[in-house]
């Protein structure tokens, strides 16, 4: 059994018989097997709907981010754009890996080039998405803790350079996945070769470390520090926070805190499922497979829900979204200052 990259959720198609173990003998299905297949199908459809909404939401986020601040770009909005692109690529990954069996296509069993390409693409997109969010978290941390130096020296090109560095480093780091994946007998499905100690160490460090634990630590730690600082300065810097540009930057920060909390909870749930399946704590195949499928749901939510959290937490973002469709809306504060029409 491999160590469960995100590709492993496609171990079987919906039309395959679920026996006591992978590749069990075919035959009539009992009531329990039917219920299991139905549950797997429901989870796949939920993931499909979540990712489809995420593709549209992330596109709107990319378009609306430039309309949040007056000059069109800031470090915060550049990180938001990079995260939106990375999350859309990750949503496509989840759709390819998890939802294709709904339409009778199991990509893991096509051929060796497809297997290796999907393995590499899956590893890259998940790590890039998580570290783009970590970059946004660190950017907001600097904006809150050293605001004077941040607004003097922060430039959009630095944020873009950081995102490019994440992409390049991740693409290099994930190269071994190309060589470690193959079509394993007897079923000819794409699996990771964990037969050697080096392979075990690589996968554990890749999945548990770079895909889960390190991003959780960076995002969660930054968010805690941001909340702590915001509470300290909520009264003393109220006047400065009310300026137009600072208010919009503050809204980006609050959106990030909400997003980080959502991300941390979902990733912890995914980590628990991952540990249960990779640590061989679950020996029943049906339960193990269900955990692998279920693990993709919090991952899909992380990649798909950013737009909705931004829209909920930031008035400036809502105004930017409406501006994307050519609808002009004024901030609530400006409406309060206008005299009532007679």
Buried (B, 14 or more C-beta within 10 A) or exposed (E): BBBBBBBBBBBBBBEBBBBEEBBEEEEEBEEEBEEBBEBBBEBBEBBBEBBBBBBEBBBBBBBBBBBBBEEEBBBBBBBBBBBBBBBBBBBBBBBBBBBBBBEEEBBBBBEEEBBBBBBBBBBBBBBBBBBBBBBBBBBBBBBBBEBEEBBEEBEBEEBBEBBEEBBEEBBEBBEBBEEBBBBBEEBBBBBBBBEEEEBBEBBEBBBBEBBBBBBBEBBBBBBBBBBEBBEEBEEEBEEEBEEEEBBBBBBBBBBBBBBBBBBBBBBBBBBEBBEBBBEEEBEEBBEBBBBBBBBBBBBBBBBBBBBBBBBEBBBBBBBBBBBBEEEEEEBEEEEEEEEEEE
